[in-house]
Amino acid sequence: MGIITTTEQALINATETAFNNTLKAVKPVPGPITIDVLKQMISVSPAVHVAFLGGAAQKDVDAAYMDGRWTAYITSKNAGGGLPRLHGDATEIGIYEIVERLVPTLHDLNIEDVGTCQFLDVKNLFSIQLQEKLGAALWAVVFNVPMPFPDDFDPASLADFLTFHGESDINGDGDYDTTHDFELPQN
């Protein structure tokens, strides 16, 4: 695994261990955050979804390192409404409880062969649409992980690219006019 995948899995594993089945899901964000992806994340609330948001190069370091920015998105859709979403109730953990357990769980988490996770920020991503139309709350806990890029990359570690499949909509009517499949020789 590469540094990004290793870090993502370490954050997920530590979160799963800390919450011991009180969350319905602890997963990577399932794609670029669109309304459909947000609905998917909310549908498994209470949940924590982890996302790598990129990072900046570390200054004054000889090797290629970046300060990787990671966000844990916390969703709650408690049927009891606004306060139970935040405070929790007898049936479901609330966002405040999740934040209060997640921050110390991931802060100073040593990720082997990568770096140590550092807490940066908590954000309430409240919106009236989220509250009224989706009946949910969304918070973000942001962390930094210094991540070294390996200087001994082995191209043989990549899977073979065997088939390319492409479809073209030439006249823009939503119907695919041509389909292309190219097979690459296997050596």
Stockholm file with secondary structure:
# STOCKHOLM 1.0

chainA/1-187         MGIITTTEQALINATETAFNNTLKAVKPVPGPITIDVLKQMISVSPAVHVAFLGGAAQKDVDAAYMDGRWTAYITSKNAGGGLPRLHGDATEIGIYEIVERLVPTLHDLNIEDVGTCQFLDVKNLFSIQLQEKLGAALWAVVFNVPMPFPDDFDPASLADFLTFHGESDINGDGDYDTTHDFELPQN
#=GR chainA/1-187 SS CCHHHHHHHHHHHHHHHHHTTSSSEEEECCSSCCHHHHHHHHHTCSEEEEEEEEEEECTTCSSCEEEEEEEEEEEECCTTCHHHHHHCCSSSCCHHHHHHHHHHHHTTCEETTTEECEEEEEEECCCHHHHHHHCCEEEEEEEEEEEECCSCCCGGGSCCCCEEEEEECTTSSSSCCEEEEEECCCC
#=GC SS_cons         CCHHHHHHHHHHHHHHHHHTTSSSEEEECCSSCCHHHHHHHHHTCSEEEEEEEEEEECTTCSSCEEEEEEEEEEEECCTTCHHHHHHCCSSSCCHHHHHHHHHHHHTTCEETTTEECEEEEEEECCCHHHHHHHCCEEEEEEEEEEEECCSCCCGGGSCCCCEEEEEECTTSSSSCCEEEEEECCCC
//
